Amino acid sequence: MKPTVAIVGCGTVGTATGKLLSRAGYRMTGVATRSLETARRAAKTIGANRFSDCPWDVSRGSDVVFITTPDDTIQSTCKTIAEHQGFEKNAVVIHCSGALSSDILSSARDCGAVVATLHPLQSFASIDEAVSLVPGSYCTIEGDQGALPVVRQMVKDLGGILLEITAEKKTLYHAAAVAASNYLVTLTHLALELNKAAGLSNDISFKALLPLIRGTLSNIGVNGIPDALTGPIARGDVATVTAHLQAMEKDAPGLLPLYRCLGLYTVDLAKAKGTISTKVADQLVALLEPQGGM
Ligand SMILES: NC(=O)c1ccc[n+]([C@@H]2O[C@H](COP(=O)([O-])OP(=O)(O)OC[C@H]3O[C@@H](n4cnc5c(N)ncnc54)[C@H](OP(=O)(O)O)[C@@H]3O)[C@@H](O)[C@H]2O)c1
């Protein structure tokens, strides 16, 4: 029989996880969140009979407790539940933060529970989006040996793809997720700002760049890195890179440091791809360095 599950924190991830686990045959003991009205709605969505604004009301008697409150309240929420004897001995207590390790759940460990994290490596804007995107997404887990078999099975039942990491390396793993997701937004913004300096409106510019971004992602998917790298640095086109820097110096000087920094990283990728000689790579590095000549 599947374990019983309580959800504490009924936002996007908590409600979606509850709904998916309930669909997979887990029995929901109840849901709790700060606002009773939110808890009532979440219970209806998940198909849970009990809802509360008091976490230990629903965590007591549960085999598994998800603490899906915002990152900065997970530790204190866990501690409050522990202080109210809200964890069963051997219960599995889980949070879903990508940045924080299972060690922040140590107050549950002190009550005889085992702890873990289950991080869906995905970005969700809404509960419905999370319900449709968790299946097929990588779900990264770490935690106590006693907790991992249950969590591995849960990932399978959620339709996720299992990825395991250690608690010590979780921060680096999260930095990678930030680079892949958040910095893609930052890079797109850099491109929009350069187009703005070129006189293009944001609206047109975004529409024009989106097929290029999608095409590049597809190219990365097909060819991998560094083979997917194209453009002036991959070609060793020193004259074009010089012209970019000169144009930016004139019309968008504030964007130069980021452009130079990304360019230097890209020279290494072009070297790894094997399309530029060491001599050309050295010329590009001299040009792109913070005080490089143009
Ligand atoms: N969203 C994503 O894309 C995503 C992806 C992967 C992992 N995660 C992780 O998933 C976890 C939850 O994120 P989320 O996006 O679902 O957050 P969210 O939508 O903001 O939901 C958080 C919920 O926690 C409740 N809450 C806040 N403080 C509480 C407290 N002290 N006690 C009980 N409930 C409390 C809120 O209650 P009220 O509604 O009553 O205010 C809200 O329902 C986080 O650890 C996050 O890092 C999120």
The ligand as an SDF file (V2000), in Angstrom:
LIG
                    3D

 48 52  0  0  0  0  0  0  0  0999 V2000
    7.3220   27.4620   -8.3840 N   0  0  0  0  0  0  0  0  0  0  0  0
    8.3560   26.8410   -8.9260 C   0  0  0  0  0  0  0  0  0  0  0  0
    8.6400   27.0350  -10.1270 O   0  0  0  0  0  0  0  0  0  0  0  0
    9.1860   25.8720   -8.1230 C   0  0  0  0  0  0  0  0  0  0  0  0
    9.9480   24.9150   -8.8140 C   0  0  0  0  0  0  0  0  0  0  0  0
   10.6930   23.9930   -8.0890 C   0  0  0  0  0  0  0  0  0  0  0  0
   10.6880   24.0410   -6.6940 C   0  0  0  0  0  0  0  0  0  0  0  0
    9.9540   25.0020   -6.0350 N   0  0  0  0  0  0  0  0  0  0  0  0
    9.9940   24.9980   -4.5680 C   0  0  0  0  0  0  0  0  0  0  0  0
    8.7260   24.5870   -4.0680 O   0  0  0  0  0  0  0  0  0  0  0  0
    8.4910   25.2010   -2.7770 C   0  0  0  0  0  0  0  0  0  0  0  0
    7.1570   25.9240   -2.8160 C   0  0  0  0  0  0  0  0  0  0  0  0
    7.2020   26.9190   -3.8260 O   0  0  0  0  0  0  0  0  0  0  0  0
    5.8680   27.4440   -4.5340 P   0  0  0  0  0  0  0  0  0  0  0  0
    6.2950   28.0740   -5.8160 O   0  0  0  0  0  0  0  0  0  0  0  0
    4.8270   26.4030   -4.5470 O   0  0  0  0  0  0  0  0  0  0  0  0
    5.4660   28.5970   -3.5030 O   0  0  0  0  0  0  0  0  0  0  0  0
    4.0730   29.3840   -3.4020 P   0  0  0  0  0  0  0  0  0  0  0  0
    3.2560   29.1450   -4.6340 O   0  0  0  0  0  0  0  0  0  0  0  0
    4.4100   30.7620   -3.0020 O   0  0  0  0  0  0  0  0  0  0  0  0
    3.3140   28.6580   -2.2120 O   0  0  0  0  0  0  0  0  0  0  0  0
    3.7630   28.6730   -0.9120 C   0  0  0  0  0  0  0  0  0  0  0  0
    2.5990   28.3030    0.0050 C   0  0  0  0  0  0  0  0  0  0  0  0
    3.1030   28.2210    1.3250 O   0  0  0  0  0  0  0  0  0  0  0  0
    2.1680   28.8220    2.1960 C   0  0  0  0  0  0  0  0  0  0  0  0
    2.8880   29.3460    3.3640 N   0  0  0  0  0  0  0  0  0  0  0  0
    3.7110   30.4050    3.4360 C   0  0  0  0  0  0  0  0  0  0  0  0
    4.2250   30.5070    4.6690 N   0  0  0  0  0  0  0  0  0  0  0  0
    3.6750   29.4850    5.3810 C   0  0  0  0  0  0  0  0  0  0  0  0
    3.7870   29.0560    6.7110 C   0  0  0  0  0  0  0  0  0  0  0  0
    4.5850   29.7090    7.5660 N   0  0  0  0  0  0  0  0  0  0  0  0
    3.0770   27.9600    7.0840 N   0  0  0  0  0  0  0  0  0  0  0  0
    2.2700   27.2890    6.2340 C   0  0  0  0  0  0  0  0  0  0  0  0
    2.1320   27.6670    4.9400 N   0  0  0  0  0  0  0  0  0  0  0  0
    2.8150   28.7380    4.5410 C   0  0  0  0  0  0  0  0  0  0  0  0
    1.4880   29.8920    1.4090 C   0  0  0  0  0  0  0  0  0  0  0  0
    0.2650   30.0070    2.0750 O   0  0  0  0  0  0  0  0  0  0  0  0
   -0.9160   31.0560    1.8580 P   0  0  0  0  0  0  0  0  0  0  0  0
   -1.4100   30.8000    0.4540 O   0  0  0  0  0  0  0  0  0  0  0  0
   -1.8880   30.7110    2.8710 O   0  0  0  0  0  0  0  0  0  0  0  0
   -0.2710   32.3970    2.0190 O   0  0  0  0  0  0  0  0  0  0  0  0
    1.4570   29.2780    0.0160 C   0  0  0  0  0  0  0  0  0  0  0  0
    0.2730   28.5580   -0.1790 O   0  0  0  0  0  0  0  0  0  0  0  0
    9.6910   26.1280   -2.5280 C   0  0  0  0  0  0  0  0  0  0  0  0
   10.6230   25.4650   -1.7380 O   0  0  0  0  0  0  0  0  0  0  0  0
   10.2430   26.3580   -3.9330 C   0  0  0  0  0  0  0  0  0  0  0  0
   11.6340   26.6650   -3.9210 O   0  0  0  0  0  0  0  0  0  0  0  0
    9.1940   25.8970   -6.7200 C   0  0  0  0  0  0  0  0  0  0  0  0
  1  2  1  0
  2  3  2  0
  2  4  1  0
  4  5  1  0
  4 48  2  0
  5  6  2  0
  6  7  1  0
  7  8  2  0
  8  9  1  0
  8 48  1  0
  9 10  1  0
  9 46  1  0
 10 11  1  0
 11 12  1  0
 11 44  1  0
 12 13  1  0
 13 14  1  0
 14 15  2  0
 14 16  1  0
 14 17  1  0
 17 18  1  0
 18 19  2  0
 18 20  1  0
 18 21  1  0
 21 22  1  0
 22 23  1  0
 23 24  1  0
 23 42  1  0
 24 25  1  0
 25 26  1  0
 25 36  1  0
 26 27  1  0
 26 35  1  0
 27 28  2  0
 28 29  1  0
 29 30  1  0
 29 35  2  0
 30 31  1  0
 30 32  2  0
 32 33  1  0
 33 34  2  0
 34 35  1  0
 36 37  1  0
 36 42  1  0
 37 38  1  0
 38 39  2  0
 38 40  1  0
 38 41  1  0
 42 43  1  0
 44 45  1  0
 44 46  1  0
 46 47  1  0
M  CHG  2   8   1  16  -1
M  END
$$$$
